[in-house]
Amino acid sequence: MSETKTRQSKDFTNAPMCLSGRGVTKVFGLGDKKTVAVDHVDFDFHVGEFVSIVGESGSGKTTLSKMLLGLLNATEGEIQFMGKPRDISSGAKKREYWKGIQAIFQDPFSSYNVFHKIDSVLLDCINMRGGKNLPKEKKIEMMTEACSFVNLKFAELTNKYPFELSGGQMQRLMIARIFLLKPKILLADEPTSMVDACSRATILDMLLDLRDETGMTIIFITHDIGLAYYISDTVYIMEHGKFVEFGKADEVIINPKAAYTKRLISDVPKIHEAWDLSTVDLKAE
């Protein structure tokens, strides 16, 4: 991968909408034991936009991501996909929806079937895109191109199992899978949290390349506001199930308005400043 890019956010205000929601809510439990995980949120994600949803553990961002994927039903509210109310009321309709939206999760080790070789993982993507009857040579060419896009060599992966790769290689293979599927939307839920800093920068740059190559919308779920600033066009800040602030990355992170956003930014360690440890219990074991 080439050297790290300088972040340049884009303005998508007038771009077509691909995914939007109004009053989207998720409640778990009943009565005194109910928990409002996502609380009447509104959002507009545009075609080709790189969006980050930032929040600490328990903020509701992962629950929201599962609703966006259709893995959880909303308790209230409406989600629109490509300008129309989303219909995932049957298995067939969900499968059709998943042709347009795919995901990369934080744990690459649980993202693969341990009995399926890498060839099978990539061939399944080609088949999903209607390439089942393509000649074998064409399929190998497509898999080779997808692996090359993420700096992997298909010839060195064939007949191997995903668990024979490192965590960073497994995450890159997930991006190769998305390269083959070419969904309209990619939801990346903490995809760099289990890899080292070098692999993290590489994967983020690959996600940017993927967006530029295919024009897909990428929704990046993270607790790291620094990564969100580096990679995003638009940032949504989530606290206790609500969006407390959203807008262009520069506006939100350089000139934050919400107290929660300011705290997230202040919690990012800075090399040239003394670290504030006042909130840390130094006596804790």
N, C-alpha and C positions, 0 to 999 in steps of 0.2 A: 504494500500500500504506500502511496506517496506520502509526503510529509503532511502534517496536520494542517487543515485548511483554516483560513481566517473566516470567522463566522460572519455571514452577510444575510440578515433576515430579509424576507420579501413581504410585500403588501398584498394580501389576498382578499381585501375588502370586496372587490368586484368580481372575484372568481366564482364559478358555479359551486353550489352547495353539494356535498356528498353525504354528510351525516349531520343531523341536527336533532335537538331534543327540547321539549318544553315541559317543565314541571316534573321531570323524571325523578321518581322516588322509589326507594326500596326499604321496606320495613320487615324485620325479622321478629318473630314471636308475637304474642298477644298480651293485651292488658298491661299489668305492671311490669311484665318481663319483656315487653317489646323494645326493640332497638331500631332507631331510624339510621340506617347506614348511609343512605343517600337521600338528601332532603330537598326536593323540588328544585333541581338544577336545570338551567337552560344552557345550551351550547350550540355553536354553529361551526362545523369543520368544513373547509373548502377543498376543492379538488387541487391536489399538488401541494397542500399546506403541510408543514411540519409543526405539529402541535404537541406541547408537553403539558401533562397534568401532574402537578407537583403537590406533594403532601407527605406528612409523617405517617408512620404506621398507625392504622386505625382511623385515618382521615376519610376513608370511603372510596379511595381511588381504585382499588382492585375490585371492589364490588361494582363500581360503575363500569369498569372495563369488561367484567363478565356480562353485564347487561348489554353493553355495546356489541359484544360477540354473540349475544343470543343464548348464553349459557344460563342466565338467570332472567326471569320475567320481572318486569317493573310492577311495583304495587300500584303506582299512579303515573300519569304522564304519557307522552307520546314520543316515539322516536321515528324520524323520517330518514329514509335511505334513498339517495339520488332523487330527492324532491317528492317522494311518495311515502305515505304511511307504511312503515315496515310491517310485513306479514310473515311471522315465523310460527304460525299456528299448527303446522304439521311437520312431520319429519322431512317430507319432500321439500317443503318450502324453506326449512332451515338449511338443508343441503344446498339449495339454490342460492340462498343468502350467503352461505359460506364460500361460494365461488367468488364473491365480491369482497369478502373481508376475512383476513387470516391473522394469525398471532404468532409472536415469538415470546416465550416465557423466560423467567429468570433462571430456572433450573434446567440446564440442557440435558442433564442425566435422566430426568423423568419425562422428557419430551419425545422419546423414541421408544418404539417397541423393541425390546431386547432380542427378539427372535428374528427381526428383519435386518438384512444387510443393507449397506448404504445404497447399492444399486436399486434395491426394492423401494427404499424411501424416495429416491429421485424419480423412478419410473412411475410410482403412484401419482406424482405431481403431473407428469406428462399425460398420463391417462385421464386425470381430472380435467385437464385442459383440452380434452378431445383428441389426443394424439395416440390413442391406443393402437391404431392400425398403421402407424408410421413404420417405415423400414427400420430394422435394428440399427443400421449405420446412422440414420438420422437421429434416433434416440440417443445413441452414444455421443454424437456431435453436440446435441442439446445439453446433455449432462456434463460434458467436458467444458462447454462454454459457461454453464452455471457455476461449476467449481472454479474455473479460472477467474470469474468475476470476484470471487472471495479469496483469491490467492491460494486455492487448493488445486491439486492435480488429480483428476479423476482416475488416471491410470494407476496412481498409488493408493486409491481408496477402494477400487473395485474388489468385491468379495470380502471386504472387511465389515465389521460391525461398528456402529457408532461408538460403543463403549471402549473401543480400541483407540479412540482419539482423545486429545486433551479437551478440557472444558472450552477453551477458546476456539479450537477447531470445530467442536460440536456446535457452538453458537454460529460460527461462520457457515457451517453446513445448513443450519436452519435458514440463514439468509439466502443461500443457494437455492433452497427449496422454494422460498418466496419468489426468487428471480424466475423460476420456472412457472410458478402458479400465476404470477402477475395479477394479484387481486387489485381492486380499486383502492382498498384501505388495508394498511398493516397496523395492527395494534401491538406495540412492543412494551411488554410489562417487565420493567426492571431487567432488561436483557444483558446488562453489563455488571450486575451486582456480584456475580460469582466468578469473575475473571480478574486478572491482574491489571494494573494501570495501563501497561503497554497494549494489552489485548483490548482494553476498554476503548482507548482512542481509536484503534483500528476498526472495531465494530461500529463505533459511532460514524466514522468516515464512510464505512461501507453502507450504512443506512442512508447517509446523505447521497452517496453515489446512486443507490437504488432509487431514491426519490427522483433524482435528476434524470436517470436512465429511463424510468417507466412512467413518471408523472403521477405516481400513486400518492395518496394522502397517508402520512405516518402519524400515529398517535402514540406518543412516548410517555409511559407511566413511570414516574421516578420520585424518589424522596430527595434527590440531589439537585438543588436549585442551580448549582454551578454548571452541571451537565446540561440542564434545561436551557440555560442562557447560551451555552456554547452552540447548541444544535437547533434551537427552535426559531420559528417565525412568530408563533403565538404561544403564550403561556397562560394556563389556568391554575390558580392557587386554590387548593382544597383544604378546608379545615372542618372537622366535625360534620362531614357529609354535605357541606355547602361550598360553593365557589365564592371566596371572599374577595377575589380580585382576578381580573383577566385583561389581556390586551397584548399588544406587540411586546416581544421579549425585552427590547430596550426600555420601553415605557414602564413595564412592570418591575424589572429588576434594577434598573438604574434609578428610577424615581418611584419606589414603592409607596403605596398609600395605606394599605392594611397593616395593622400592627403585627399580624401573624407573618406576613411576607417579610417585614423588616427583621423579625426574629430569625426566620429561616436564613436570611442573608447574613445576619450577624453571627450565626452559628458556623458559617464556613470559615475554617482556619485560614489566616493570611500569614504568609512567610515573613513579611516585613513588619508585622505588628505582634505585640505580646498577646498571647491567647488568654481569653477571659475564662477562668476556671471557677468562677464564683458559683455556678449552678451545679458543679460536680461534687459529689460526696467523696472526698479523697480518703475517707476512713473505710469506705465500703470495700469488702474483699473481692 
